């Protein structure tokens, strides 16, 4: 079996890149011959048995690149794959070119394929959009400043998203990680019969032997990009509501444009913040192990929330805003606490409860470690292969 895999980026970075690394290695281990075409490629990436070619296709808001589509067709002719797999490729021309392969599967990792903004958040109100791609986008460009606002290029961008949507709808399979994203895809015109909900996988080395009590100071962990959508600033404000004598230390892994403001707010609120910037997979796991619990304070409709299941696998309870696909792995009262998105006081109460009640937290940690078994890589890769093959 030959697979041609098209990805935005090959190399270490965020959750999608970790996902790809796990899946590509597993596919090779199952005997697949895999070739990758990537818009961006880290020179350090090295997966045994996987050849990587860089094809610079259009960015998510740009006009599809004709040269990239032609380069994709040449890659198909050279490799002659049985299956093409695209991961959030945002250039509709490249996806259309991949349709020449006998079977095409398209992975929808986030909201960008069906949202001109990319995050399903109205710029003026910071509230979540649930509308399908199309006329509603035009209306909200006028009243909420979506895309480029009331300008002709907004219509052009919506047109490019529609073209991408149509290309995805023609794929043999559309793969999503949560029912929440599935529902958004269906509302935007992708047939439910073509959609497979398959959660992201965790490799065996992601799992701790069993839950263990974190040692040392009271500590909560945030891991993610430091942007408004991921909610680190909201977490700092929530921690400031906990009495200073009981306030935990906050360790934040990740970088982003909002980090200077987060540092300032934390300093003014007397919240102890240790922000170490970007981290490797090993550093993320070590930070989870050293924390008392993980907090996922996402304010946007999180498509899944990969750090959540990484924490479950280490035997850590999670406190999170209940938004998007988070409720598909976070069970309130079982493996953590879920609170209404944006409710900073409720978030503070949930964090304080689990920090103070070691018995409750211990029970949740046991459940967390058990629940993480649902995300073992082997059965998930089997499900992916079935979707790719049409089984």
RONU-852044 format. One line per 2 residues: their letters; for each residue x, y, z of C-alpha. Coordinates in Angstrom, 3 decimals, decimal comma, padded with zeros to 6 digits. Layout:
# residues N
a> X/Y/Z  ... .
# end
This chain:
# residues 391
xx> 000,000/000,000/000,000  001,376/003,385/-001,033 .
xx> 000,261/006,538/000,785  000,980/010,082/-000,313 .
xx> 000,488/012,320/002,723  000,110/016,099/002,312 .
xx> 000,764/018,140/005,446  001,113/021,794/006,349 .
xx> 004,283/021,211/008,327  006,611/018,266/008,838 .
xx> 008,631/018,629/012,006  008,328/019,371/015,718 .
xx> 005,790/022,032/016,657  002,253/021,741/018,019 .
xx> -000,386/019,101/018,525  -001,007/018,404/014,828 .
xx> 002,698/017,792/014,194  002,868/015,362/017,134 .
xx> -000,213/013,644/015,720  001,470/013,268/012,333 .
xx> 004,693/011,938/013,797  002,811/009,220/015,699 .
xx> 000,627/008,234/012,744  003,353/008,236/010,091 .
xx> 005,610/006,017/012,195  002,738/003,624/012,858 .
xx> 001,820/003,433/009,167  005,401/002,573/008,229 .
xx> 005,483/-000,059/010,974  002,394/-001,644/009,386 .
xx> 004,214/-002,009/006,084  002,866/001,034/004,226 .
xx> 005,144/002,869/001,823  004,729/006,516/002,767 .
xx> 005,764/009,693/000,996  005,095/013,164/002,381 .
xx> 004,640/016,470/000,638  004,782/019,424/003,009 .
xx> 004,288/023,163/002,750  006,904/023,609/005,473 .
xx> 009,564/021,129/006,483  011,982/021,170/009,400 .
xx> 015,397/019,975/008,241  015,751/017,939/011,440 .
xx> 012,701/015,763/010,797  013,687/012,138/010,227 .
xx> 011,180/009,314/010,074  012,719/006,063/008,876 .
xx> 011,219/004,944/005,581  009,426/008,232/004,862 .
xx> 010,550/010,471/002,027  009,627/014,150/002,305 .
xx> 009,301/016,702/-000,496  008,595/020,379/000,047 .
xx> 005,866/021,933/-002,098  005,054/025,515/-001,138 .
xx> 001,321/025,801/-001,704  -000,852/028,791/-000,819 .
xx> -001,340/029,975/002,747  -004,834/029,738/004,187 .
xx> -005,969/033,199/003,030  -004,155/033,264/-000,302 .
xx> -005,202/032,382/-003,843  -004,531/028,706/-004,673 .
xx> -001,094/028,276/-006,215  -001,201/026,790/-009,719 .
xx> 002,464/025,787/-009,553  001,860/023,903/-006,304 .
xx> -001,043/022,007/-007,872  001,178/021,061/-010,811 .
xx> 003,970/019,969/-008,447  001,438/017,832/-006,593 .
xx> 000,365/016,182/-009,841  004,011/015,406/-010,622 .
xx> 004,471/013,885/-007,169  001,443/011,676/-007,825 .
xx> 002,789/010,577/-011,221  006,219/009,785/-009,750 .
xx> 005,039/007,889/-006,674  001,771/006,382/-008,002 .
xx> 000,050/006,184/-004,607  -002,977/004,053/-003,834 .
xx> -004,251/006,569/-001,275  -003,770/010,298/-000,740 .
xx> -004,163/011,726/002,751  -004,376/015,492/003,322 .
xx> -004,023/017,072/006,750  -005,612/020,535/006,808 .
xx> -004,214/021,454/003,404  -005,756/024,887/002,841 .
xx> -004,920/025,257/-000,866  -007,997/023,991/-002,720 .
xx> -006,002/023,478/-005,920  -003,675/021,023/-004,179 .
xx> -006,622/019,101/-002,695  -008,253/018,973/-006,132 .
xx> -005,004/017,603/-007,584  -004,908/014,900/-004,903 .
xx> -008,348/013,756/-006,066  -006,547/012,061/-009,001 .
xx> -005,379/009,341/-006,570  -007,753/006,346/-006,362 .
xx> -008,793/007,262/-002,801  -008,535/010,567/-000,939 .
xx> -008,938/011,120/002,797  -008,943/014,639/004,250 .
xx> -008,187/015,235/007,942  -009,993/018,268/009,393 .
xx> -007,891/019,224/012,423  -009,399/022,602/013,265 .
xx> -011,953/025,177/012,139  -010,045/026,823/009,302 .
xx> -011,468/024,790/006,377  -014,979/026,104/007,092 .
xx> -014,262/029,485/008,689  -012,735/032,546/007,003 .
xx> -011,504/033,731/010,419  -010,009/030,343/011,136 .
xx> -011,168/030,083/014,750  -014,981/030,358/014,700 .
xx> -014,793/033,413/016,945  -016,506/036,717/016,115 .
xx> -013,776/039,386/016,303  -015,930/042,097/017,920 .
xx> -017,632/040,016/020,605  -015,268/037,069/021,090 .
xx> -018,278/034,759/021,010  -018,366/031,445/019,187 .
xx> -019,843/031,107/015,705  -021,884/027,998/014,922 .
xx> -023,119/029,136/011,515  -022,285/027,145/008,381 .
xx> -019,821/028,451/005,834  -021,595/030,695/003,339 .
xx> -024,045/033,597/003,507  -023,711/033,912/007,278 .
xx> -020,011/034,680/006,803  -020,932/037,661/004,627 .
xx> -023,419/038,932/007,210  -020,928/038,628/010,051 .
xx> -018,229/040,335/008,037  -020,559/043,343/008,084 .
xx> -021,687/043,212/011,711  -018,778/041,488/013,480 .
xx> -015,748/042,269/011,344  -015,166/038,675/010,247 .
xx> -012,506/037,967/007,617  -011,477/041,377/006,235 .
xx> -014,674/043,129/007,260  -016,994/044,763/004,684 .
xx> -014,463/044,679/001,834  -014,439/042,921/-001,557 .
xx> -011,564/040,680/-000,527  -013,805/039,159/002,168 .
xx> -016,061/037,827/-000,592  -012,979/036,500/-002,392 .
xx> -011,816/034,723/000,756  -015,253/033,197/001,354 .
xx> -015,220/032,009/-002,248  -011,861/030,314/-001,705 .
xx> -013,186/028,623/001,440  -016,210/027,375/-000,495 .
xx> -013,933/025,931/-003,158  -011,941/024,151/-000,432 .
xx> -015,166/022,929/001,179  -016,269/021,487/-002,161 .
xx> -012,933/019,705/-002,579  -013,213/018,219/000,918 .
xx> -016,810/017,160/000,255  -015,596/015,151/-002,768 .
xx> -013,014/013,233/-000,728  -013,778/009,587/-000,045 .
xx> -013,384/010,192/003,689  -013,280/013,252/005,928 .
xx> -011,656/012,474/009,273  -012,300/014,570/012,384 .
xx> -011,172/014,150/015,988  -014,449/015,101/017,669 .
xx> -018,191/015,021/017,161  -018,172/018,789/017,575 .
xx> -016,029/019,244/014,459  -018,093/016,599/012,661 .
xx> -021,246/018,626/013,242  -019,596/021,793/011,954 .
xx> -018,456/019,946/008,817  -021,939/018,553/008,188 .
xx> -023,529/021,983/008,601  -021,090/023,358/006,023 .
xx> -021,972/020,758/003,409  -019,877/017,629/003,965 .
xx> -021,942/014,439/003,813  -022,278/012,721/007,188 .
xx> -021,723/009,393/005,459  -018,200/010,425/004,465 .
xx> -017,150/011,561/007,943  -015,264/009,375/010,410 .
xx> -014,788/010,545/014,009  -011,421/009,185/015,129 .
xx> -009,682/010,728/018,160  -005,983/011,548/018,105 .
xx> -003,598/008,775/019,175  -001,134/008,595/022,033 .
xx> 002,031/006,500/021,634  002,825/003,927/024,289 .
xx> 005,588/006,065/025,781  003,043/008,834/026,532 .
xx> 001,542/006,709/029,305  002,770/006,762/032,888 .
xx> 002,872/003,389/034,624  000,014/004,601/036,812 .
xx> -001,255/007,700/038,571  001,192/009,201/041,034 .
xx> 000,787/012,070/043,453  002,649/015,200/042,375 .
xx> 005,303/016,190/044,855  006,321/019,636/045,991 .
xx> 004,443/022,919/045,817  000,845/023,308/044,661 .
xx> 001,243/023,703/040,927  -001,082/023,925/037,936 .
xx> 000,027/023,508/034,340  -000,999/025,250/031,125 .
xx> 000,392/024,026/027,795  -000,544/025,697/024,535 .
xx> -000,046/028,681/022,304  -000,298/031,942/024,234 .
xx> -003,126/033,590/022,318  -006,546/034,802/023,424 .
xx> -008,272/031,658/022,184  -006,232/029,359/024,453 .
xx> -007,167/031,329/027,576  -003,940/031,638/029,575 .
xx> -004,862/035,200/030,522  -008,259/033,988/031,771 .
xx> -006,475/031,337/033,843  -004,230/033,977/035,441 .
xx> -007,287/036,049/036,353  -008,987/032,950/037,773 .
xx> -005,989/032,093/039,953  -005,974/035,669/041,246 .
xx> -009,406/034,932/042,769  -007,920/032,217/045,005 .
xx> -006,724/033,576/048,395  -003,030/034,377/048,180 .
xx> -002,060/031,915/050,922  -003,618/029,060/048,928 .
xx> -002,810/030,297/045,434  -000,924/027,726/043,351 .
xx> 002,087/028,329/041,183  001,278/028,448/037,476 .
xx> 003,652/026,823/035,003  002,973/027,711/031,363 .
xx> 004,503/025,938/028,382  004,163/027,620/025,014 .
xx> 004,830/030,895/023,289  002,718/033,476/021,527 .
xx> 001,931/037,165/021,098  -000,084/037,476/024,327 .
xx> 002,722/036,334/026,627  003,957/039,862/027,565 .
xx> 000,443/040,880/028,645  000,012/037,630/030,594 .
xx> 003,275/038,305/032,452  002,151/041,830/033,330 .
xx> -001,270/040,751/034,580  000,243/037,900/036,606 .
xx> 002,750/040,258/038,218  000,072/042,819/039,148 .
xx> -002,224/040,092/040,533  000,555/038,405/042,528 .
xx> 000,129/035,142/040,612  003,389/033,168/040,553 .
xx> 003,963/032,471/036,861  006,770/030,379/035,425 .
xx> 006,567/030,725/031,630  009,236/028,649/029,934 .
xx> 008,236/029,137/026,309  008,069/026,349/023,748 .
xx> 008,750/022,839/025,023  009,626/019,432/023,625 .
xx> 007,349/016,433/024,043  009,582/015,125/026,839 .
xx> 009,436/018,498/028,594  005,636/018,601/028,348 .
xx> 005,359/015,151/029,928  007,802/016,062/032,697 .
xx> 005,827/019,244/033,402  002,569/017,291/033,607 .
xx> 004,178/014,867/036,050  005,462/017,735/038,210 .
xx> 002,098/019,522/038,286  -000,760/018,842/040,663 .
xx> -003,257/019,180/037,826  -003,564/020,474/034,269 .
xx> -005,855/023,349/033,268  -007,247/023,784/029,737 .
xx> -008,873/027,250/029,819  -009,682/027,484/026,093 .
xx> -012,154/030,236/025,245  -012,713/029,228/021,628 .
xx> -014,514/026,062/020,561  -011,529/023,773/021,060 .
xx> -011,628/021,156/018,264  -010,330/018,511/020,681 .
xx> -007,662/019,579/023,193  -004,707/017,208/022,795 .
xx> -002,929/018,279/025,997  -005,970/017,027/027,868 .
xx> -005,511/013,385/026,898  -001,736/013,732/027,321 .
xx> -002,473/014,693/030,922  -004,934/011,830/031,414 .
xx> -002,252/009,432/030,210  000,107/010,727/032,908 .
xx> -002,583/010,201/035,549  -003,453/013,855/035,995 .
xx> -006,910/015,288/036,548  -007,843/018,169/034,246 .
xx> -009,864/021,311/034,869  -011,184/022,954/031,713 .
xx> -013,723/025,264/030,202  -016,391/023,067/028,623 .
xx> -016,157/024,204/025,037  -016,012/022,559/021,615 .
xx> -014,799/018,971/021,740  -013,394/019,025/025,275 .
xx> -016,407/017,239/026,728  -015,599/014,223/024,560 .
xx> -012,627/013,291/026,763  -013,240/015,283/029,956 .
xx> -015,905/013,761/032,188  -016,921/016,215/034,910 .
xx> -016,599/014,612/038,320  -014,776/011,559/036,967 .
xx> -011,415/012,608/035,504  -011,582/016,326/036,228 .
xx> -013,855/019,332/036,320  -015,590/021,058/033,403 .
xx> -016,948/024,574/033,920  -018,851/026,983/031,692 .
xx> -016,520/028,653/029,205  -015,373/032,063/030,371 .
xx> -016,486/031,520/033,967  -013,302/032,575/035,724 .
xx> -014,770/032,389/039,235  -016,055/028,867/038,549 .
xx> -012,677/027,903/037,132  -010,997/029,168/040,289 .
xx> -013,379/027,188/042,493  -012,786/023,983/040,532 .
xx> -009,017/024,383/040,708  -009,106/025,150/044,425 .
xx> -011,373/022,179/045,112  -008,989/019,697/043,489 .
xx> -005,913/021,260/045,055  -007,463/021,062/048,522 .
xx> -009,138/017,659/048,327  -006,391/015,103/047,820 .
xx> -008,772/012,163/048,144  -011,077/013,462/045,417 .
xx> -008,141/014,361/043,204  -006,630/010,910/043,713 .
xx> -009,846/009,206/042,619  -009,969/011,413/039,520 .
xx> -006,335/010,603/038,742  -007,126/006,891/038,796 .
xx> -010,020/007,467/036,413  -007,891/009,733/034,214 .
xx> -005,221/007,085/033,759  -007,861/004,465/032,984 .
xx> -009,758/006,694/030,545  -006,557/007,461/028,624 .
xx> -006,407/003,853/027,430  -009,070/004,731/024,847 .
xx> -006,417/006,765/023,015  -003,738/004,111/022,557 .
xx> -002,177/004,530/019,125  -002,571/000,981/017,825 .
xx> -006,396/000,753/017,633  -006,673/004,371/016,495 .
xx> -004,253/003,797/013,619  -006,271/000,692/012,722 .
xx> -009,370/002,906/012,522  -007,526/005,414/010,358 .
xx> -006,412/002,705/007,959  -009,980/001,438/007,721 .
xx> -011,164/004,947/006,841  -008,390/005,371/004,274 .
xx> -009,196/002,018/002,648  -012,963/002,468/002,819 .
x> -013,557/-000,435/005,200 .
# end
